[in-house]
């Protein structure tokens, strides 16, 4: 794996800085990340999401993962995301994300930051 310049995500809790479209991840969603040997995974919930999981890899400051989530209305959805890990001036971590749904139409960008 490539050298990582930003800190490990292991044990960090991150949240979106802005709401996405209704029924998706929003500012009330919390992601708890884990990282080991170039592998990343997280659980998330909050807002419209009852439970979500993501799994993928980290190569340097680039994350590549798939996600799946269950919403309060019983619907499920899944997609693919590529994120860049950025260390903020105050030492917290930000993920700058580009994502697309695989189970439905739609794509976009988002930002999550360490709480």
C-alpha positions as CSV (number, residue, x, y, z in Angstrom):
1,X,0.0,0.0,0.0
2,X,1.1,3.6,-0.6
3,X,2.3,5.8,2.2
4,X,-0.6,7.5,4.1
5,X,-0.1,11.1,5.0
6,X,-3.4,11.7,6.8
7,X,-4.1,9.9,10.1
8,X,-5.7,6.6,10.5
9,X,-9.5,6.5,10.5
10,X,-9.7,3.7,13.0
11,X,-12.1,4.6,15.8
12,X,-13.1,8.0,14.3
13,X,-16.7,9.2,14.2
14,X,-17.6,11.4,11.2
15,X,-20.7,13.2,10.1
16,X,-21.8,14.9,6.9
17,X,-21.4,18.7,6.9
18,X,-24.6,19.1,4.8
19,X,-27.8,17.2,4.2
20,X,-28.2,15.2,1.0
21,X,-31.5,14.6,-0.8
22,X,-34.4,13.4,1.4
23,X,-34.2,9.8,2.4
24,X,-30.4,9.7,2.2
25,X,-27.5,10.3,4.6
26,X,-27.7,13.7,6.3
27,X,-26.2,15.8,9.1
28,X,-27.8,13.5,11.8
29,X,-26.0,10.4,10.3
30,X,-23.0,9.2,12.2
31,X,-20.2,7.0,10.7
32,X,-17.9,5.0,12.9
33,X,-14.8,4.0,11.0
34,X,-12.4,1.1,11.4
35,X,-9.1,0.7,9.6
36,X,-6.5,-2.1,9.5
37,X,-3.8,-3.0,7.0
38,X,-5.3,-1.0,4.1
39,X,-8.8,-2.2,4.7
40,X,-11.6,0.2,5.9
41,X,-15.1,-0.5,7.1
42,X,-17.7,1.5,9.0
43,X,-21.2,1.3,10.4
44,X,-23.5,4.2,10.2
45,X,-27.0,5.3,11.2
46,X,-29.1,8.3,11.9
47,X,-31.6,10.5,10.1
48,X,-33.3,8.5,7.5
49,X,-30.8,5.6,7.8
50,X,-31.6,2.8,10.3
51,X,-28.4,0.9,9.6
52,X,-25.7,1.2,7.0
53,X,-22.4,-0.5,6.3
54,X,-19.4,0.3,4.1
55,X,-16.4,-1.8,3.2
56,X,-13.4,-1.1,1.1
57,X,-9.7,-0.3,0.8
58,X,-7.4,2.6,1.5
59,X,-4.4,3.4,-0.7
60,X,-2.6,6.4,0.6
61,X,-5.2,9.1,1.1
62,X,-7.7,7.5,-1.3
63,X,-10.6,5.3,-0.1
64,X,-12.5,3.1,-2.4
65,X,-15.6,1.4,-1.0
66,X,-19.1,0.1,-1.5
67,X,-22.0,0.9,0.9
68,X,-25.4,-0.5,1.6
69,X,-28.1,0.9,3.8
70,X,-31.6,0.3,5.3
71,X,-33.9,3.2,5.6
72,X,-36.8,3.8,8.0
73,X,-39.3,3.2,5.2
74,X,-37.9,-0.3,4.7
75,X,-36.1,0.5,1.5
76,X,-32.6,-0.6,0.9
77,X,-30.0,1.0,-1.4
78,X,-26.3,0.5,-2.3
79,X,-23.6,2.3,-4.1
80,X,-19.9,3.0,-4.7
81,X,-17.8,5.8,-3.3
82,X,-14.3,7.2,-3.7
83,X,-13.1,9.5,-1.0
84,X,-9.9,11.6,-0.4
85,X,-8.7,11.8,3.2
86,X,-7.8,15.3,4.2
87,X,-6.3,16.4,7.5
88,X,-7.8,19.7,8.6
89,X,-5.7,22.5,10.2
90,X,-7.2,21.6,13.7
91,X,-6.0,18.0,13.3
92,X,-9.5,16.5,12.5
93,X,-10.1,14.4,9.4
94,X,-12.3,15.3,6.4
95,X,-13.4,12.9,3.7
96,X,-14.1,14.5,0.3
97,X,-16.4,12.0,-1.4
98,X,-17.6,11.3,-4.9
99,X,-20.4,8.6,-4.9
100,X,-22.9,7.0,-7.2
101,X,-25.8,4.7,-6.5
102,X,-25.7,1.3,-8.0
103,X,-29.2,0.2,-6.9
104,X,-30.9,3.4,-8.3
105,X,-30.2,6.5,-10.3
106,X,-28.1,9.2,-8.9
107,X,-24.6,10.4,-8.1
108,X,-22.9,13.3,-6.4
109,X,-20.3,14.6,-4.0
110,X,-20.3,15.1,-0.2
111,X,-18.1,15.9,2.7
112,X,-17.9,14.3,6.1
113,X,-15.8,15.5,9.0
114,X,-14.6,14.1,12.2
115,X,-16.7,15.2,15.2
